[in-house]
């Protein structure tokens, strides 16, 4: 698995841009998988594995070289709030295995499977940092043992929890990439969602051994400003996977999502900044990735 990871990183380091997948959680919802109360669209790995596997397969067949397990909503505290904590290991293990099965079915042995980890809460309640540290360490180990090539931290929205989650994930021994979600704060400064300036988050990540930082689950209108800041304050590799649409009462609204053509146009402007990886998050579907893959091929 590490040979596969190092082979991809070697390509990134000589200037290639690699396509990652689009939204998986929202695609589960769009295809009819029922939600878990307080754990969003995290239940699919156990309730509808065939659907989850096909979603991964669709992204791979449209050119993705890295897919992320459907585990954004399978943190221990989310599953506890959903009454599913006794299946914590199963949700995370099976989700990674389904992504691997999709890779095998597509005969894409070089594609990477990332275990997605987040501390987002659908109840608004967050466990203390010590509990996040313990549960993320366990989650990361389960994903490693299931065969994940790397870990992707997603929707990091405040510095303290981000650093705790990062340190715990790194105990797995797998490479850990970080994804942060940004917007303008009340002072008009580009910031993490809790209002802490993006510049401060980048300073906090310095020296932590993070190979790649992505701007993810961020509105397309904010990405350029984020990349302006990364250009001067981040020395590692960079990526973008933005979202489109809105969440209403925990359900994604798809009628206002960006078109594949318009999303590709945004991505083309970001690729001019030598992004290492590019893809999509919530609301960005396989048809977006198909259109983007053609543009990425021309860019390369």
Protein Blocks (a to p, Z undefined) as FASTA:
>chain_A
ZZmmmmmmmmmmnopacdddddfklmmmmnopacdehiljmmmmmmmmmlmmmmmmmmmm
nopabdcddfklmcfklmmmnopmmmmmmmmmmmmmmmmmmmmmnopakbccdddddfbd
fklpacdfklmmmmmmmmmmmmmmnopabdcdehiabfklmmmmmmmmmmnopacddddd
ddddfkopacdfkopafklmmmmmgonlpabdcdehiafklmmmmmmmmmmmccbdcddd
ddedddeehiacfklgccfklmmmmmmmmmmnopabdcddehiafklmmmmmmmmmmmZZ
